[in-house]
């Protein structure tokens, strides 16, 4: 009897695995809620998703929660803020950006109080005084618990003087609860580009595109800080990895990075950075006014960096450089993520797949062998041609969910959900792009003054009562 039950269970599990491996995986949903320029994150506690969007022509700040397949609860929590990023820690949503008065802000709310309160809906709490300490714009936050159990927030601050960006700052906030937090800031190395950041087991690391005098990309700079106490010293190390050779009498042969970069933590203290690379048909020459033309032969480049050597006072090492050949013209890289279960990188980007036809692609790269694959599969969602995918998140079960909006006048939400090992042929088109492996670059190390200011108390002020609206999601394609 036990043997028969075991056989039955084995057969049931086998059938389930078969359906997961070979059955239809992709689902496309939409609703009538305004989802202009939205962002999406997975909320582990509820198994639902939380989104942010601008509504009312960009004047209203709305967060929403949805299970994707049935309904969505939308909450108007504030107005007049320009939210650049948000992250979830347990049941708290933290968000950041800048306000109409030219100050950076940090805000938070409780998920259950705002979306599921049985009485008056909860409020968002916002501190919008960060400009007092040189942050007129707060961007790209990461939220985590440190080793002592305190809430820790790392972010990118931009200082703006007379309306012109004039430097970037590392932001650190810490406290035992959202209403009991202090913050401090430190100078980053500089440059003309907004850094991005990620958090590893032991470090917060900022990545910045580096340009030459003609304004073309020549590499990236990594600035690591200790995760639990970001600014213990008056200086911090900076590591420059030069991807394009240039200098006196040497004209660059490539533009790398070109446009955006993506960054994510792979595992432990390994991170990845992706960007576009292209060549020149006319090379930039500083002696002749930096006139140049790109050749429109684009690659998506994914590089991995190991920060473990920092633990023993050795420099960061680049460990891989993989390049994906793309056709025609490219535009934004919107998100890079890593799934530890399947050991795949996932990139949401936009490129031209045929002359005059731009599409949002979700590229997966299989690193399960320990090295880059020979090809990268890219999924192009086909069933909602008027949609624009803005953001993507993972849910811990080797599935991604991308959020977007209708580019018509209504800007309604839509969601594309699929397995990383995708075979959603009813709703999507697939293109495999070849991958090349390249030699790695060696670091150039500098030490920079941090100029730390802090600790300063954050003063979170309750905002308006949330206005709640609920709507049914409808299935478009599966």
Beta strands, then each sheet from edge to edge (+ up, - down):
strand 1: 27-34
strand 2: 36-43
strand 3: 48-55
strand 4: 60-66
strand 5: 71-79
strand 6: 81-89
strand 7: 92-99
strand 8: 104-110
strand 9: 123-127
strand 10: 137-145
strand 11: 151-161
strand 12: 164-177
strand 13: 180-187
strand 14: 196-199
strand 15: 203-211
strand 16: 217-226
strand 17: 235-242
strand 18: 254-267
strand 19: 270-282
strand 20: 293-306
strand 21: 317-326
strand 22: 330-339
strand 23: 344-354
strand 24: 357-366
strand 25: 375-381
strand 26: 387-394
strand 27: 399-406
strand 28: 412-419
strand 29: 428-437
strand 30: 443-449
strand 31: 453-457
strand 32: 461-465
strand 33: 467-472
strand 34: 474-477
sheet 1: 26+ 27- 28+ 1- 34+
sheet 2: 2+ 3- 4+ 5- 33+
sheet 3: 6+ 7- 8+ 9- 32+
sheet 4: 10+ 11- 12+ 13- 31+
sheet 5: 14+ 15- 16+ 17- 30+
sheet 6: 18+ 19- 20+ 21- 29+ 25- 24+ 23- 22+
end
